[in-house]
């Protein structure tokens, strides 16, 4: 997965508003207390808290 750099710069975690970093098939929140992982399906980030995965 590779999102455009400009898009990644403006995306933020919907739960805590921290920046997101790109991982394999998801975007990970960089917020210390949050850390939610949002899926990317067909190249489109799904930034819904209900769809996010809690960190292990």
N, C-alpha and C positions, 0 to 999 in steps of 0.2 A: 504494500500500500504506500502510496506517495501522494500526499496532498500538496497543493501549491503552497509555497512559503508564505505568500501574502494572506492566504486563507487561514493558515495555522496561526499567524500573528494576531488575527482579530477574533479568533474563537476563544471562548472562556467557558469554564465550568458553570452550568446553570444553577448548581447548588450553592457554590461559595464564591464564584466569579474569579477564581484563580486561573492562570494560564494553563493550557493543555499541552502535553508533549505527545509525539507520535510514537506508537509502538507497532507491533506486527499488524493486527487487524482491529486496533482500537486506539482511542485517545485517552491518555491517563491524566487525571487532574494532578497538578503539582502542589496543591494546597496541603499543608501539613496535617490538618485534621480531617480532610475529606478523602482524597485519593481514589475517587470513583473512576472506573474504567468504562468509557462509552464505546459501543461498537461502531464500526464503519462497515456499512453494507452497500455493495456495488459502488464503492467510491464516495458514498454519501454518509457523513457523520450523523449518527442518531443521538442527538443531545437531549434525551429525555431521562430524567432521574429514575423513572420507573423501569427503564431499559438498561440502566447502568449496573455494572458488576461491582460488588464491594471487594476491596483488596483482601488478600489472604492473610 
